[in-house]
Amino acid sequence: MESISFKRNKYSIIMKKKIKKEYTNGELTIVWKPEMCIHAAICVQTLPRVYNPAAKPWITIGDANTEELKAQINKCPSSALSYFMNNEDYNVSESKSFETEIEVLPNGPLLVHGQLKVIDKDGNVDVKDNTTAFCRCGASNNKPYCNGAHINNNFRD
């Protein structure tokens, strides 16, 4: 599913495509939002038989069971990967709540684990329900979120 958002600046209207891909095994659906991905590669390291960036499609959901998929997705530091159970209504406000934890990754982003509401400089609200990676290096073009720019910029603590 793709949506297009418009952002006005003082000179023109900028169109930005929001891409969202869904992969299902019938029981669970994986949702992938590529613009949020920081390329930490935890998905590939955890379940290489499911996630192969060189393949098309890059996610082969049938190569792992639902519990393995859920456990891996819960480790995604950027929340680019999320999931919902096909037989349940999913609502962020009804999801499990857990204590907020903040983790500083060496030479990388600030991870906030837990449910939170992020309000950007324009007043747009984004609800996060897992782990959110915030930029610490200042080079992300997706601020306040990390987009992996720290890798190319050799950001060091």
Residue pairs with C-beta under 8 A, 6 or more apart in sequence:
1 20
1 21
1 22
2 17
2 18
2 19
2 20
3 17
3 18
3 20
4 15
4 16
4 17
4 18
5 15
5 16
5 18
6 13
6 14
6 15
6 16
7 13
7 14
7 16
8 14
18 33
18 35
19 33
19 34
19 35
20 31
20 32
20 33
21 31
21 32
21 34
21 57
21 59
22 29
22 30
22 31
22 32
23 29
23 30
23 32
23 57
23 59
23 61
24 30
24 61
24 86
25 61
25 62
25 66
25 69
26 86
27 66
27 85
27 86
27 87
28 61
28 66
28 69
28 70
28 83
28 84
28 85
28 86
29 83
29 84
29 85
29 86
30 59
30 61
30 69
30 73
30 81
30 82
30 83
31 81
31 82
31 83
31 84
32 59
32 80
32 81
33 79
33 80
33 82
34 80
35 80
35 142
35 147
36 78
36 79
36 80
36 142
36 145
37 78
37 80
37 147
37 148
38 77
38 78
38 80
38 109
38 133
38 145
38 146
38 147
38 148
39 148
39 151
40 76
40 77
40 78
40 108
40 133
40 148
42 72
42 75
42 76
42 77
43 50
43 51
43 72
43 73
43 75
43 76
43 81
44 51
44 52
44 53
46 71
46 72
46 75
47 63
47 64
47 68
47 69
47 72
49 60
49 63
49 64
50 59
50 60
50 61
50 63
50 64
50 69
50 72
51 58
51 59
52 58
52 60
61 69
64 72
69 83
70 83
72 81
73 81
73 82
73 83
74 130
74 131
75 131
76 82
76 130
76 131
77 105
77 109
77 111
77 131
77 133
78 131
78 132
78 133
78 145
78 146
79 128
79 129
79 130
79 131
79 132
79 133
82 129
82 130
84 90
92 115
92 127
92 129
95 115
95 129
97 114
97 115
98 113
98 114
98 115
99 114
100 112
100 113
100 114
100 115
100 116
101 112
101 113
101 114
102 110
102 111
102 112
102 113
103 110
103 111
103 112
103 113
104 110
104 111
104 136
104 157
105 111
106 157
107 150
107 155
107 156
107 157
108 136
108 146
108 150
108 155
109 133
109 134
109 135
109 136
109 146
109 150
110 133
110 134
110 135
110 136
110 146
111 131
111 132
111 133
111 134
112 128
112 131
112 132
112 134
113 130
113 131
115 127
115 128
115 129
116 127
116 128
116 132
117 125
117 126
117 127
117 128
118 125
118 126
118 127
118 128
118 132
118 144
119 125
119 126
120 126
120 144
132 145
133 145
133 146
134 144
134 145
134 146
135 142
135 143
135 144
135 145
135 146
135 147
135 149
135 150
136 146
136 150
136 155
137 149
137 150
137 153
137 155
139 149
139 150
139 152
139 153
139 155
140 146
140 147
140 149
141 147
141 149
